[in-house]
Amino acid sequence: MAIQINTTITTNEGFEVTNPWAWIDQYLISINWANIQYYKSKADFQQGKQALNISNLPSQVQTDLTNAEFWGNSLAETFTQKCIDAIEAVTGPDTCTIDKSNPFE
């Protein structure tokens, strides 16, 4: 899954990006976390363009899944929501949505 960020952010280089898109790499081992990369758009990700440099947004999130969350019926959404919570701690409430579309189409 991915995250659509519905606000304007500023890159480390000082460029403003409206509605960036975030790709999540999930790691589900004894401790679970996500690495997050930000792109100008989903199309930039699909075209293999370089991720944006945005140091004020989290690049890694400890998800601290409970056993019930891990074995539940909505693991992907729960995992992604924990990433959204970390991003929205910076961007503000209700600025992110889960993108469930296939990122490779």
WOFENBEL-V358187 format. One record per residue. N is the residue number from 0. RES is the residue in one letter. OMEGA is omega in degrees with one decimal (none if undefined). Layout:
# WOFENBEL-V358187
N:RES:OMEGA + N:RES:OMEGA
This chain:
# WOFENBEL-V358187
0:M:-179.4 + 1:A:-177.9 + 2:I:171.1 + 3:Q:179.9 + 4:I:-172.4 + 5:N:177.1 + 6:T:177.4 + 7:T:177.8 + 8:I:179.5 + 9:T:179.1 + 10:T:177.6 + 11:N:-179.1 + 12:E:176.7 + 13:G:178.4 + 14:F:175.8 + 15:E:177.9 + 16:V:179.8 + 17:T:177.0 + 18:N:177.1 + 19:P:-176.3 + 20:W:-176.3 + 21:A:176.9 + 22:W:-178.3 + 23:I:169.1 + 24:D:-176.5 + 25:Q:176.1 + 26:Y:-177.5 + 27:L:176.5 + 28:I:-175.2 + 29:S:166.3 + 30:I:-175.1 + 31:N:-178.8 + 32:W:176.5 + 33:A:166.9 + 34:N:-177.4 + 35:I:174.7 + 36:Q:-176.6 + 37:Y:-179.7 + 38:Y:177.1 + 39:K:-179.2 + 40:S:174.0 + 41:K:179.1 + 42:A:177.5 + 43:D:176.5 + 44:F:-177.9 + 45:Q:-179.4 + 46:Q:177.1 + 47:G:178.9 + 48:K:-176.5 + 49:Q:175.9 + 50:A:178.7 + 51:L:172.9 + 52:N:-178.3 + 53:I:-173.6 + 54:S:179.8 + 55:N:173.1 + 56:L:-176.8 + 57:P:175.6 + 58:S:176.5 + 59:Q:-178.6 + 60:V:170.6 + 61:Q:-174.9 + 62:T:175.7 + 63:D:179.8 + 64:L:173.4 + 65:T:175.7 + 66:N:179.6 + 67:A:178.2 + 68:E:-178.1 + 69:F:-176.2 + 70:W:-179.1 + 71:G:-176.4 + 72:N:-175.9 + 73:S:-176.8 + 74:L:-176.8 + 75:A:179.5 + 76:E:178.8 + 77:T:179.6 + 78:F:-179.3 + 79:T:179.2 + 80:Q:177.1 + 81:K:175.6 + 82:C:176.8 + 83:I:179.6 + 84:D:-179.7 + 85:A:178.7 + 86:I:-177.8 + 87:E:172.3 + 88:A:178.5 + 89:V:-172.1 + 90:T:-179.0 + 91:G:-176.8 + 92:P:174.2 + 93:D:177.5 + 94:T:-177.2 + 95:C:173.4 + 96:T:177.6 + 97:I:175.2 + 98:D:-178.2 + 99:K:-179.2 + 100:S:178.7 + 101:N:-176.8 + 102:P:-176.3 + 103:F:177.0 + 104:E:none
